Amino acid sequence: MLTPQQITNVENTLRHSLRTKFQHYNPEPAVMPFHTRLLGKDRMALFSFIHSLNTNFGTSIFEPVAKSLAESRFKVAKLQAVAGDKISEKAQRVIQDIMDNLTVNGNPNKEAEIEAIRAVCQEGKMNTVKPTKVDVWLESHSDELFLFDIKTAKPNKGGFKEFKRTLLEWVGCVLAENPNRKIHTLIAIPYNPYEPKPYSRWTMAGMLDLDNELKVAQEFWDFLAGENAYQGLLDCFERVGIELHNEIDEYFKRFNN
């Protein structure tokens, strides 16, 4: 359950994110004469806004909300962090071997993969790299790292291979700096679009270690903020939506002028 402080933080984050989005929003100049005449300029502007919001909901909503929740339980919570800029050549080779093996056998074991990278993380030439940024970087009070890559609710099945490589490269970069670091790298999917049915995990089972590399919906939010955080979070979204209802309506009415 969310604490009063967490609720305040989340709701303030949502208000700020939406209002910032409004301030910088310009409807796409696409001319759609039939749609506009049928539905009206305000509804077309709203449609365009929702499409724009969907495109970057992760960075504009989910990431700042995740950070505000995690700050109450973790020593460090930051967004768009860099895992490092060096990785050993031998670690890169191990990562490629892991990827090749998964492509053929599809039997991931994240703990074993991390230890294989750790064994060579500072051996051989150190190469400069520019890994994908970490969406949410968390450090526990016992100095464990949890690095999350937040994905859309229905990721492209073909993308899981690259997601996996990113998770392994983060491990290689972090361990290159500190070989003894306790680290977890994971994919987070903020909600389950198939509810009440379970999330279709089978599509990624051959690449991701489902127990150690994936948190979906309630698993993710409860991990950040404690038991029942997910339902509390949905309630926050609903309250802010009701509160801002008239403000949102007024904003889009001006597009009728």
C-alpha positions as CSV (number, residue, x, y, z in Angstrom):
1,M,0.0,0.0,0.0
2,L,1.3,3.5,-0.9
3,T,2.1,5.8,2.0
4,P,0.5,9.3,2.1
5,Q,3.9,10.7,1.0
6,Q,4.2,8.3,-1.9
7,I,0.7,9.2,-3.0
8,T,1.5,12.9,-2.8
9,N,4.7,12.4,-4.8
10,V,3.0,10.3,-7.5
11,E,0.1,12.7,-7.9
12,N,2.4,15.8,-8.1
13,T,4.5,14.0,-10.7
14,L,1.5,13.2,-12.8
15,R,0.2,16.8,-12.6
16,H,3.6,18.2,-13.5
17,S,4.1,15.7,-16.4
18,L,0.7,16.4,-18.0
19,R,1.0,20.1,-17.6
20,T,4.5,20.1,-19.0
21,K,3.2,18.1,-21.9
22,F,0.4,20.6,-22.6
23,Q,2.9,23.5,-22.5
24,H,5.1,22.0,-25.1
25,Y,2.4,20.4,-27.2
26,N,1.8,21.4,-30.8
27,P,-0.7,19.3,-32.8
28,E,0.8,17.7,-35.8
29,P,0.2,19.8,-38.9
30,A,-1.2,16.9,-40.8
31,V,-4.2,18.0,-42.8
32,M,-7.2,15.6,-42.3
33,P,-10.1,17.5,-43.8
34,F,-12.7,14.7,-43.5
35,H,-11.8,13.7,-40.0
36,T,-11.7,17.3,-38.8
37,R,-15.1,18.2,-40.2
38,L,-16.7,15.1,-38.9
39,L,-15.2,15.2,-35.4
40,G,-14.1,18.8,-34.8
41,K,-10.8,20.4,-34.3
42,D,-10.8,19.9,-30.5
43,R,-11.3,16.1,-30.8
44,M,-8.7,15.9,-33.5
45,A,-6.3,17.8,-31.3
46,L,-7.1,15.4,-28.4
47,F,-6.6,12.4,-30.6
48,S,-3.2,13.7,-31.7
49,F,-2.3,14.5,-28.1
50,I,-3.2,11.0,-27.0
51,H,-1.2,9.5,-29.8
52,S,1.8,11.7,-28.8
53,L,1.4,10.7,-25.2
54,N,1.3,7.0,-26.0
55,T,4.5,7.3,-28.0
56,N,6.5,8.6,-25.0
57,F,4.4,7.5,-22.0
58,G,7.4,5.7,-20.7
59,T,9.7,8.7,-20.5
60,S,7.0,11.3,-19.7
61,I,4.9,9.3,-17.2
62,F,6.2,5.9,-16.2
63,E,9.8,6.8,-15.6
64,P,9.2,9.8,-13.3
65,V,6.5,7.9,-11.4
66,A,8.8,4.9,-10.9
67,K,11.5,7.2,-9.6
68,S,9.2,9.0,-7.2
69,L,7.9,5.6,-5.8
70,A,11.4,4.0,-5.6
71,E,12.9,6.9,-3.7
72,S,11.1,5.8,-0.5
73,R,12.7,2.3,-0.6
74,F,16.0,2.6,-2.4
75,K,19.2,4.5,-1.5
76,V,19.5,5.8,-5.1
77,A,16.9,6.1,-7.8
78,K,17.7,7.9,-11.1
79,L,16.5,8.0,-14.6
80,Q,18.3,7.7,-18.0
81,A,21.6,6.6,-16.3
82,V,24.7,5.4,-18.0
83,A,25.8,1.9,-17.0
84,G,29.4,2.7,-18.0
85,D,31.6,3.4,-21.0
86,K,34.1,0.5,-20.8
87,I,33.7,-3.3,-21.3
88,S,36.3,-5.9,-21.6
89,E,36.9,-7.7,-24.9
90,K,36.5,-11.0,-23.2
91,A,33.2,-10.0,-21.7
92,Q,32.0,-9.0,-25.1
93,R,33.0,-12.5,-26.4
94,V,31.2,-14.2,-23.5
95,I,28.0,-12.1,-24.2
96,Q,28.2,-13.1,-27.9
97,D,28.5,-16.8,-26.8
98,I,25.5,-16.4,-24.5
99,M,23.5,-14.9,-27.3
100,D,24.5,-17.6,-29.8
101,N,23.7,-20.3,-27.3
102,L,20.2,-18.8,-26.6
103,T,19.4,-18.5,-30.2
104,V,20.0,-22.3,-30.6
105,N,19.0,-23.7,-27.3
106,G,16.7,-21.0,-25.7
107,N,17.5,-21.9,-22.1
108,P,18.4,-18.7,-20.3
109,N,20.0,-18.7,-16.8
110,K,20.7,-15.1,-15.7
111,E,22.7,-15.9,-12.6
112,A,25.0,-18.2,-14.5
113,E,25.3,-15.6,-17.3
114,I,26.2,-12.8,-14.9
115,E,28.9,-15.0,-13.2
116,A,30.3,-15.9,-16.7
117,I,30.7,-12.2,-17.4
118,R,32.1,-11.4,-14.0
119,A,34.8,-14.0,-14.5
120,V,36.3,-12.1,-17.4
121,C,35.0,-8.5,-16.7
122,Q,38.4,-7.0,-16.4
123,E,40.4,-9.3,-18.6
124,G,42.0,-8.4,-21.9
125,K,41.6,-5.1,-23.8
126,M,39.0,-2.7,-22.4
127,N,36.9,-1.4,-25.2
128,T,35.0,2.0,-25.1
129,V,31.3,1.5,-25.7
130,K,28.1,3.5,-25.6
131,P,25.4,1.2,-24.2
132,T,21.7,1.9,-24.2
133,K,20.8,4.2,-21.3
134,V,19.2,2.7,-18.2
135,D,15.6,3.9,-17.9
136,V,15.5,3.4,-14.1
137,W,18.6,2.8,-12.0
138,L,18.1,1.7,-8.4
139,E,20.6,1.0,-5.7
140,S,19.4,-0.7,-2.5
141,H,20.6,0.1,1.0
142,S,22.7,-3.1,0.8
143,D,24.3,-1.8,-2.4
144,E,22.6,-4.1,-4.8
145,L,21.9,-2.6,-8.3
146,F,18.6,-3.1,-10.2
147,L,18.7,-1.6,-13.7
148,F,15.5,-1.5,-15.6
149,D,14.7,-1.1,-19.3
150,I,11.0,-0.1,-19.5
151,K,9.2,-1.5,-22.6
152,T,5.8,-1.0,-24.1
153,A,3.1,-3.3,-23.1
154,K,3.3,-5.3,-26.3
155,P,7.0,-5.3,-27.4
156,N,7.8,-6.6,-30.8
157,K,8.7,-10.3,-30.5
158,G,11.7,-9.8,-32.7
159,G,13.1,-7.2,-30.3
160,F,13.8,-9.5,-27.4
161,K,17.1,-10.6,-28.7
162,E,18.4,-7.0,-28.6
163,F,16.7,-6.4,-25.2
164,K,18.7,-9.4,-23.9
165,R,21.9,-8.1,-25.3
166,T,21.3,-4.7,-23.7
167,L,20.8,-6.3,-20.3
168,L,24.0,-8.3,-20.6
169,E,26.0,-5.3,-21.8
170,W,24.9,-3.3,-18.7
171,V,26.3,-6.2,-16.6
172,G,29.6,-6.1,-18.5
173,C,29.9,-2.3,-18.1
174,V,29.1,-2.2,-14.4
175,L,31.4,-5.1,-13.6
176,A,34.2,-3.6,-15.6
177,E,34.3,-0.8,-13.0
178,N,33.5,-2.9,-10.0
179,P,33.8,-6.7,-10.5
180,N,32.2,-7.5,-7.1
181,R,29.1,-5.6,-7.6
182,K,25.8,-7.4,-7.0
183,I,23.7,-6.6,-10.0
184,H,20.4,-7.4,-11.6
185,T,19.3,-6.1,-15.0
186,L,15.7,-6.5,-16.0
187,I,12.9,-5.6,-18.4
188,A,9.9,-3.9,-16.9
189,I,6.5,-3.9,-18.6
190,P,4.3,-1.4,-16.7
191,Y,0.9,-3.0,-17.3
192,N,-0.7,-6.1,-18.6
193,P,-2.8,-5.4,-21.8
194,Y,-4.3,-8.9,-21.6
195,E,-5.9,-8.5,-18.1
196,P,-7.6,-10.4,-16.6
197,K,-5.7,-13.1,-18.6
198,P,-2.0,-13.6,-17.6
199,Y,0.7,-11.7,-19.6
200,S,1.9,-13.7,-22.7
201,R,5.4,-14.5,-21.4
202,W,6.0,-17.4,-23.7
203,T,7.0,-15.1,-26.5
204,M,10.1,-14.1,-24.6
205,A,10.8,-17.4,-22.7
206,G,13.7,-18.4,-25.0
207,M,15.7,-15.2,-24.5
208,L,14.8,-13.9,-21.0
209,D,15.1,-15.7,-17.7
210,L,11.5,-15.0,-16.8
211,D,12.1,-15.3,-13.0
212,N,15.1,-13.0,-13.0
213,E,14.8,-10.6,-15.9
214,L,11.2,-9.6,-16.2
215,K,8.7,-7.8,-14.1
216,V,5.2,-7.1,-15.5
217,A,2.5,-4.8,-14.1
218,Q,1.9,-5.4,-10.4
219,E,5.3,-7.2,-10.0
220,F,7.1,-4.1,-11.2
221,W,5.3,-1.5,-9.2
222,D,5.1,-3.6,-6.0
223,F,8.8,-4.2,-6.3
224,L,9.4,-0.4,-6.4
225,A,7.1,0.6,-3.6
226,G,5.8,-2.4,-1.6
227,E,2.8,-4.7,-1.6
228,N,-0.4,-3.4,-3.2
229,A,1.4,-0.4,-4.7
230,Y,0.0,-1.2,-8.2
231,Q,-3.6,-0.7,-7.1
232,G,-2.7,2.4,-5.2
233,L,-1.0,3.7,-8.3
234,L,-4.0,3.1,-10.5
235,D,-6.1,5.1,-7.9
236,C,-3.6,8.0,-8.1
237,F,-4.0,8.1,-11.9
238,E,-7.8,8.1,-11.5
239,R,-7.8,10.9,-8.9
240,V,-5.6,13.1,-11.0
241,G,-7.6,12.4,-14.1
242,I,-10.8,13.5,-12.4
243,E,-9.1,16.5,-10.8
244,L,-7.7,17.7,-14.2
245,H,-10.8,16.8,-16.2
246,N,-12.1,20.4,-16.7
247,E,-8.6,21.7,-17.2
248,I,-8.0,19.2,-20.0
249,D,-11.4,20.0,-21.6
250,E,-10.7,23.7,-21.5
251,Y,-7.2,23.2,-23.0
252,F,-8.6,21.4,-26.1
253,K,-11.6,23.7,-26.6
254,R,-9.2,26.4,-27.7
255,F,-8.4,24.4,-30.8
256,N,-11.9,25.1,-32.1
257,N,-11.0,28.8,-32.7
